[in-house]
Amino acid sequence: MDQEIGKVTHYFDKAMVAVIKVSDDLRVGDTVKFKHADSEFAQTIGSMQIDHKNIDSVKAGEEVAIKVDQATHESAKVYKVE
């Protein structure tokens, strides 16, 4: 069962970057799934940034920017794929 771990708060389409407010810990290398209406895709996190600095992990309550492989939407739910 996939566990909801956050929501997209901003999406920058030119840069293909999603800003996610996380409700659980997340690290580079984790696989996440983005779901919005009928669209959904999964990807492994290759890099994350906070304030334009690369980081390896985030804790619940933080906002993190992630480069995404496909377009997503603000308010898309994010799940950790087990």
Wavefront OBJ file of the C-alpha trace (Angstrom):
o trace
v 0.000 0.000 0.000
v 1.396 3.386 -0.973
v 1.683 5.895 1.865
v 0.741 9.552 1.287
v 3.755 11.648 2.261
v 2.923 15.097 0.954
v 1.302 17.474 -1.476
v 2.656 19.602 -4.325
v 2.399 23.263 -3.253
v 4.071 24.783 -6.336
v 4.989 23.508 -9.781
v 7.442 25.245 -12.096
v 6.704 23.877 -15.565
v 9.689 25.358 -17.430
v 12.148 23.908 -14.893
v 10.020 20.756 -14.304
v 10.375 21.207 -10.541
v 7.709 20.386 -7.954
v 7.780 21.885 -4.453
v 6.374 19.395 -1.980
v 5.247 19.966 1.611
v 6.145 16.623 3.167
v 4.276 14.928 5.997
v 6.837 12.143 6.430
v 10.588 11.688 6.022
v 11.873 11.465 2.463
v 15.339 10.806 1.019
v 17.164 10.804 -2.286
v 16.717 7.332 -3.785
v 13.133 6.900 -2.540
v 10.495 6.179 -5.167
v 7.459 8.459 -5.101
v 4.191 8.578 -7.019
v 2.468 11.825 -8.040
v -1.347 11.619 -8.373
v -3.684 14.351 -9.623
v -7.158 13.627 -11.036
v -6.637 10.954 -13.710
v -2.890 11.465 -14.126
v -0.283 9.599 -12.128
v 3.381 8.690 -12.495
v 6.151 7.288 -10.325
v 9.814 8.175 -10.232
v 12.896 7.714 -8.091
v 14.130 10.919 -6.462
v 17.490 11.823 -7.975
v 18.016 15.118 -6.152
v 16.282 17.441 -3.716
v 16.868 21.049 -2.753
v 15.873 23.449 -0.005
v 16.689 27.115 -0.656
v 18.700 26.109 -3.774
v 21.006 23.839 -1.718
v 21.234 20.121 -2.485
v 20.184 17.892 0.404
v 19.913 14.128 0.932
v 16.786 13.975 3.106
v 13.914 15.989 4.581
v 11.775 15.562 7.666
v 8.010 15.884 8.062
v 6.809 19.492 7.862
v 9.528 20.736 5.496
v 9.105 21.939 1.911
v 11.465 20.499 -0.673
v 12.002 21.044 -4.396
v 12.286 17.936 -6.562
v 13.079 17.718 -10.275
v 10.274 15.694 -11.864
v 10.307 13.478 -14.967
v 6.779 14.424 -16.049
v 4.473 17.394 -15.643
v 2.426 17.458 -12.446
v 0.018 19.933 -10.839
v -0.252 22.025 -7.716
v -2.308 20.118 -5.120
v -1.195 16.738 -6.547
v -0.808 14.173 -3.785
v 2.570 12.504 -3.350
v 2.938 8.905 -2.161
v 5.989 6.911 -1.143
v 6.104 3.660 -3.107
v 7.143 0.731 -0.931
l 1 2 3 4 5 6 7 8 9 10 11 12 13 14 15 16 17 18 19 20 21 22 23 24 25 26 27 28 29 30 31 32 33 34 35 36 37 38 39 40 41 42 43 44 45 46 47 48 49 50 51 52 53 54 55 56 57 58 59 60 61 62 63 64 65 66 67 68 69 70 71 72 73 74 75 76 77 78 79 80 81 82
